[in-house]
Amino acid sequence: MKQFNRTEQDKFWTTQKPPYKGDLVSEVILSLAKRYIGKNAIDIGAGSGALMRSFRQRYKYKKSIVGIDISPKSEEIQQGECTNLQFADGSFDTCFAMDLIEHLSDTDLDKFLNEANRVLINNGYGVFNTINNENLRKAMVTCPECGCTFHRTGHCQVFAEDRIRILFSDKGFKVVKMRKLNLGYMSMFKFFASLFYFLHLDRLFKVELLTRDMFFVVRKERNL
């Protein structure tokens, strides 16, 4: 399976056009993560900046957030790489990385988790979401020019709950919240979707789409 390098990642995201998933679910993410959000936050892979705008509207001047992206889609977002964050150790209470980790190569995923650990304070929180146990083969395409086979939206990692817990533990984190749901449904149907998941009705209706997304929060337990 193709894993994009730095140049290929930049080219891929430069050509991506709105809407982005984050534009639709930023309010849901903030609601799910509200008890873990400190005064200083960073959004890594900020996309169009939707989560940043929702964050600032919600918290006004009480809390601050900065955003970085390999290919910024807004002037308020800094250009930067998740594998080499240009911030001092312990700069942030909270780190957001939404729909990011499934796009990273093995090497970049390792570097990113090291960097996320470094810029977080002790007992700081990381807020993540990814696709729940995705079948990558369902979205594979082949370039007609070079014959390279890759995921149509650049995914190259598969995450199940067990892998998340082991991976983040190895990087100095502890998973403190794990939810399997559909963030899009949460955004569209709001109260009814929240009630549906609160009552655990997804356990009765074994439909893959209902648990499409894996939302989880980790706490930094130790420096690497």
Buried (B, 14 or more C-beta within 10 A) or exposed (E): EBBBEEEBBBEBBEEEEEEBBBBBBBBBBBEBBEEBBBEBBBBBBBBBBBBBBBBBEBBEEEBBBBBBBBBBBBEBBBEBBBBEBEBEEBBBBBBBBBBBBBBBBEEBBBBBBBBBBBBBBEEBBBBBBBBBBBEBEEEBEEEEEEEEEBBEBBBBBBBEBEEBBEBBEEBBBEBEBEBBBBBBBBBEEEEEBBEBBEEEEBEEEEEEEBBBBBBBBBBBBEEE
